[in-house]
Amino acid sequence: MAYLSESQVRVAARRDSRVLAKSMDSAAALRESVRADSDDARYDIFLCHSVSDAELVQGAKTILEKHNLRVYVDWIVDPQMDRSAVTSDTARKLRSRMRHCDSLLYIFSRNSRRSRWMPWELGYFDGFKGTVGILPITDDNGTIDFSQEEYLGLYPKVEITDTALFVNRTKAMPVPASDKENYRSFQRWISGTDKLRP
Protein backbone atom coordinates (compact mmCIF):
# COMPACT_ATOMS: atom_id res chain seq x y z
CA MET A 1 0.00 0.00 0.00
CA ALA A 2 1.20 3.50 -0.70
CA TYR A 3 0.24 7.10 -1.11
CA LEU A 4 -0.50 8.40 -4.59
CA SER A 5 2.27 10.27 -6.37
CA GLU A 6 1.86 13.33 -8.56
CA SER A 7 2.91 11.41 -11.68
CA GLN A 8 0.40 8.58 -11.02
CA VAL A 9 -2.41 11.08 -10.60
CA ARG A 10 -1.43 13.11 -13.67
CA VAL A 11 -1.33 9.95 -15.81
CA ALA A 12 -4.84 9.04 -14.62
CA ALA A 13 -6.09 12.54 -15.43
CA ARG A 14 -4.62 12.46 -18.93
CA ARG A 15 -6.15 9.06 -19.63
CA ASP A 16 -9.60 10.20 -18.58
CA SER A 17 -11.68 10.50 -21.72
CA ARG A 18 -13.62 13.43 -20.26
CA VAL A 19 -10.62 15.71 -20.50
CA LEU A 20 -11.54 17.32 -23.80
CA ALA A 21 -8.75 19.85 -24.17
CA LYS A 22 -4.99 19.58 -23.89
CA SER A 23 -4.82 23.03 -22.32
CA MET A 24 -3.80 23.44 -18.68
CA ASP A 25 -7.34 24.58 -17.87
CA SER A 26 -8.79 21.17 -17.02
CA ALA A 27 -11.67 22.83 -15.19
CA ALA A 28 -12.94 24.56 -18.33
CA ALA A 29 -12.77 21.34 -20.35
CA LEU A 30 -14.67 19.38 -17.74
CA ARG A 31 -17.39 22.01 -17.36
CA GLU A 32 -18.30 21.39 -20.97
CA SER A 33 -18.50 17.62 -20.52
CA VAL A 34 -20.23 17.05 -17.18
CA ARG A 35 -23.94 17.40 -16.52
CA ALA A 36 -24.74 18.99 -13.17
CA ASP A 37 -26.24 16.59 -10.66
CA SER A 38 -29.40 17.44 -8.78
CA ASP A 39 -28.97 19.25 -5.47
CA ASP A 40 -29.86 16.13 -3.46
CA ALA A 41 -27.56 13.71 -5.34
CA ARG A 42 -25.61 11.40 -3.01
CA TYR A 43 -21.82 10.95 -3.12
CA ASP A 44 -19.38 8.67 -1.37
CA ILE A 45 -16.69 11.36 -1.27
CA PHE A 46 -16.51 15.14 -1.09
CA LEU A 47 -13.06 15.83 -2.59
CA CYS A 48 -11.57 18.77 -0.69
CA HIS A 49 -8.77 20.35 -2.72
CA SER A 50 -6.90 23.42 -3.87
CA VAL A 51 -8.34 24.89 -7.06
CA SER A 52 -4.71 25.21 -8.25
CA ASP A 53 -4.56 21.40 -8.46
CA ALA A 54 -7.10 20.90 -11.26
CA GLU A 55 -5.16 18.14 -13.01
CA LEU A 56 -4.33 16.33 -9.76
CA VAL A 57 -7.97 16.58 -8.68
CA GLN A 58 -9.17 15.11 -11.98
CA GLY A 59 -6.67 12.28 -11.70
CA ALA A 60 -7.62 11.52 -8.08
CA LYS A 61 -11.30 11.59 -9.02
CA THR A 62 -10.65 9.16 -11.87
CA ILE A 63 -8.73 6.77 -9.60
CA LEU A 64 -11.43 6.88 -6.92
CA GLU A 65 -14.19 6.32 -9.47
CA LYS A 66 -12.40 3.19 -10.69
CA HIS A 67 -13.13 1.86 -7.20
CA ASN A 68 -16.85 2.40 -7.84
CA LEU A 69 -17.07 5.51 -5.68
CA ARG A 70 -19.15 8.59 -6.49
CA VAL A 71 -16.98 11.68 -6.08
CA TYR A 72 -18.11 15.29 -5.69
CA VAL A 73 -15.81 18.02 -7.02
CA ASP A 74 -17.39 21.47 -6.85
CA TRP A 75 -16.11 22.95 -10.13
CA ILE A 76 -17.11 19.80 -12.04
CA VAL A 77 -20.57 19.17 -10.58
CA ASP A 78 -21.47 22.82 -9.88
CA PRO A 79 -19.55 24.85 -12.48
CA GLN A 80 -21.70 27.91 -11.81
CA MET A 81 -19.96 28.38 -8.44
CA ASP A 82 -17.06 30.81 -8.48
CA ARG A 83 -14.55 29.89 -5.77
CA SER A 84 -12.71 33.16 -6.30
CA ALA A 85 -15.83 35.11 -5.26
CA VAL A 86 -16.62 34.06 -1.71
CA THR A 87 -20.27 34.57 -0.89
CA SER A 88 -22.73 33.20 1.62
CA ASP A 89 -24.46 31.42 -1.29
CA THR A 90 -21.22 29.60 -2.12
CA ALA A 91 -20.84 28.47 1.50
CA ARG A 92 -24.51 27.42 1.66
CA LYS A 93 -24.15 25.35 -1.52
CA LEU A 94 -20.97 23.64 -0.27
CA ARG A 95 -22.58 22.85 3.09
CA SER A 96 -25.57 21.33 1.29
CA ARG A 97 -23.32 19.21 -0.91
CA MET A 98 -21.27 18.05 2.09
CA ARG A 99 -24.44 16.92 3.87
CA HIS A 100 -25.07 14.62 0.88
CA CYS A 101 -21.60 13.02 1.03
CA ASP A 102 -20.56 10.04 3.17
CA SER A 103 -16.95 11.16 3.63
CA LEU A 104 -14.52 13.97 2.92
CA LEU A 105 -11.08 13.30 1.49
CA TYR A 106 -8.64 16.17 1.87
CA ILE A 107 -6.12 16.16 -0.99
CA PHE A 108 -2.83 17.10 0.63
CA SER A 109 -0.52 18.54 -2.03
CA ARG A 110 2.03 21.29 -2.45
CA ASN A 111 -0.82 23.71 -3.18
CA SER A 112 -3.16 22.73 -0.34
CA ARG A 113 -1.25 24.90 2.15
CA ARG A 114 -2.34 28.02 0.28
CA SER A 115 -6.04 27.19 0.16
CA ARG A 116 -8.38 29.19 2.37
CA TRP A 117 -11.41 27.00 1.63
CA MET A 118 -9.90 23.64 2.51
CA PRO A 119 -9.58 24.14 6.30
CA TRP A 120 -13.15 25.49 6.37
CA GLU A 121 -14.49 22.45 4.47
CA LEU A 122 -12.50 20.07 6.66
CA GLY A 123 -13.74 21.65 9.88
CA TYR A 124 -17.35 21.75 8.76
CA PHE A 125 -17.38 18.13 7.62
CA ASP A 126 -15.56 16.89 10.71
CA GLY A 127 -18.10 18.57 12.96
CA PHE A 128 -21.04 17.42 10.87
CA LYS A 129 -20.17 13.80 10.04
CA GLY A 130 -16.66 12.91 11.20
CA THR A 131 -15.63 10.67 8.31
CA VAL A 132 -12.67 12.80 7.26
CA GLY A 133 -9.55 11.30 5.71
CA ILE A 134 -6.38 12.74 4.21
CA LEU A 135 -5.45 11.73 0.66
CA PRO A 136 -1.75 12.61 0.42
CA ILE A 137 -0.25 13.16 -3.03
CA THR A 138 3.53 12.92 -2.80
CA ASP A 139 6.13 14.34 -5.10
CA ASP A 140 7.62 11.81 -7.48
CA ASN A 141 10.34 10.91 -4.95
CA GLY A 142 7.65 9.78 -2.51
CA THR A 143 8.31 12.77 -0.25
CA ILE A 144 5.56 14.43 1.76
CA ASP A 145 5.83 16.99 4.56
CA PHE A 146 2.99 17.50 7.03
CA SER A 147 5.14 19.60 9.39
CA GLN A 148 3.26 22.88 8.89
CA GLU A 149 -0.17 21.26 9.03
CA GLU A 150 -0.05 19.46 12.35
CA TYR A 151 -3.86 19.39 12.58
CA LEU A 152 -3.96 16.96 9.63
CA GLY A 153 -2.34 14.42 11.94
CA LEU A 154 -5.71 14.12 13.68
CA TYR A 155 -7.16 12.30 10.69
CA PRO A 156 -6.51 8.91 9.13
CA LYS A 157 -4.63 8.74 5.82
CA VAL A 158 -5.95 6.96 2.74
CA GLU A 159 -3.73 4.59 0.79
CA ILE A 160 -4.69 3.02 -2.51
CA THR A 161 -3.83 -0.25 -4.19
CA ASP A 162 -4.97 -1.42 -7.60
CA THR A 163 -7.89 -3.23 -5.99
CA ALA A 164 -8.85 -1.34 -2.84
CA LEU A 165 -8.67 1.78 -0.69
CA PHE A 166 -7.42 1.57 2.89
CA VAL A 167 -7.59 3.98 5.81
CA ASN A 168 -4.83 4.06 8.45
CA ARG A 169 -4.02 5.98 11.63
CA THR A 170 -0.51 7.16 10.75
CA LYS A 171 0.42 10.80 11.12
CA ALA A 172 2.91 11.20 8.28
CA MET A 173 4.30 7.94 6.96
CA PRO A 174 2.62 4.82 5.58
CA VAL A 175 2.18 1.99 8.06
CA PRO A 176 4.08 -1.15 7.03
CA ALA A 177 1.75 -3.55 5.25
CA SER A 178 2.50 -6.10 7.97
CA ASP A 179 0.80 -3.83 10.54
CA LYS A 180 -2.70 -4.79 9.48
CA GLU A 181 -4.34 -3.71 12.74
CA ASN A 182 -4.00 -0.05 11.74
CA TYR A 183 -5.79 -0.56 8.43
CA ARG A 184 -9.50 -0.62 7.59
CA SER A 185 -11.11 -0.86 4.20
CA PHE A 186 -12.44 2.44 2.95
CA GLN A 187 -15.96 1.02 2.59
CA ARG A 188 -15.97 -0.22 6.18
CA TRP A 189 -14.77 3.17 7.35
CA ILE A 190 -17.42 5.22 5.56
CA SER A 191 -20.17 2.79 6.58
CA GLY A 192 -19.67 4.09 10.12
CA THR A 193 -18.68 0.77 11.69
CA ASP A 194 -15.09 1.90 12.26
CA LYS A 195 -14.34 5.55 11.57
CA LEU A 196 -10.94 5.46 13.32
CA ARG A 197 -11.73 8.78 14.97
CA PRO A 198 -8.94 9.93 17.32
N, C-alpha and C positions, 0 to 999 in steps of 0.2 A: 504494500500500500504506500501511496506517496501523494504529496501535494501536486497540484497541477503546475506546469511551468508555462511561462509566457509563450514559448514557441509551440507547445501542444495546443494551447487555446487559440492562438492565431491560425494554426493549420485547420482546426475545426471550424473557425469562422470563415475561412476562405473556401472550405469545401461546401459550406452550407449553400444550397441552391437558391435561397431567398436573398442572398446578397447580390443585388442586381447590377451594381456599379463597381468599378475597380477603384473609384475615388476613395480618399480617406474618410469621407463622410458616410460611414456605414449607417448612421441614424437616418439620413435622408433617403437612402436606398430602401431601407426596411419600411419606412413610413408608407412608401408606395405599394409595398407588397403584402402588408398585414392588415386584415380586417379588424377593427376594434371589437373587442368582446363587450358583452352587456355589462352593466355596472355590478350585477350580482354574480358574475362568473366566478367559479371556484378555482383556486390554484394550490398546488403543493408548496410552491416556493415563491416568496417575494424576493427578488434579487436586488439587494442593496449595493450600490456601486457609485463610482465617480463617473460623471458624464464624460470625462476626458478619456475613459477606457472603452469607448464604443466597440472597438474590434474585440477586445478581451471579453466584454460582456456578451457579445454575440457568440463567441466561441464557447464560453461557459454555458450559455443557454442551450446551445446545440448539444454539448456533452451531456448536460442534465436531461434534456429531452430524450436522448438515446436510452436513458434509463426509465423511460415512460413516466416522466414527471412533467406536470404542467407548470410553466415558469412565467411569472409576471415581471416584465420590464416596462417601466413607465413610458419611455419614449417610443416603444414599439406598440404597446397595447393602447396607450392614450396619447397619440402624437400631438393632440391639440394642447397638451400641457406644456408650458414654457418654464423649464427649471431655472432659467436665468432671471425670470420675473417672479419673485416670491410673493405670493398672495395668500390670503386665508382660504380662497377657493382651491388653490393647489394643495395646501395642507389638508383640507377637508377631503379632497379626492384621494390623496395618498392614504389617509387614515381609513377611508372606506375600503380601498383596495386591500390594505393590510388585514382588515377584519375578515376578508374573504380568502386569506392565505393560511395554510397550515403551519408554515415555518418561514423564517427569514434567514437567508444566507448573505452574509456580509463579505463581499469580495475585497480581500485585503491585497492591495497592489501598491506600486510606487505612487500612484495618484490618489489613493484613498485618503491619505493624510491631509490633503488640501480641500477635501469635500466638507461643506458645511451642512449638507442635508443628511449625510450618512449617520453621524452620531444621533441626530434627531430621530431618524427612522429606527435605528437600533434601540434607542431608549423607549420609544413608543411601543414597539413590538414586544420588547422584553416585558414591559409592564402589563401589556394587554394579554399576551399569550405565552410567552416564556420559551418557545421553541426557536431559539436563536443560535445559529452556528456560524463559524468563521470559515470562509472558503479562501484559503491563502493561494495566491498565484506568485510563484517564486520567479526570480530571474533565471536565465538559462543555466546558471551554475548551481541551481538548487538553493540559493541563498535567500533568506527572508529575515527581516529584522522587525520584531514587535516592540523594541525597546522604548519608543516614544508613545506607544499606545498600550500602556499597561492594562487598561480596562478591558481590552480584548482578551486578556488572559482569563477573564471570568467565564468565557464561553467555550464550548467544545469546538474542535476543529474538524472539518470534513475532509476525508481522503477518498480518492476515487480509484477503483480498479476498472478493468475492462468490463467487468460483470456486475459490480455493485458499488454503492456508496456506503462509507462507514463514518461514524462519529466517534471521536475520542476526546479524552479529558486533557490532553497535553497543552502546555502553555505556549510553547514555541517550536518544539521539534516533534517530528513524527514518533509515535510509540513503536518500538520494535514489533514486528508482526507476531513474534512469539508471545507478546504480552496481551493476549486476547481478552483478558478481563476488562481492559480499558475501552474496548471497542463495542459498539452496537450498530446494527444495520440502520441505515437512514430511515427506512420505512418503520421500523420498530420505534425509533426515536420520535418521529412526527406523529405516530399513532397515540402518543401520550403515555405509553406503558413504561417508558424509561427515558426521560428527557435529559438525564445527566445534568440537572441543574446543580450549581455549586451549593 
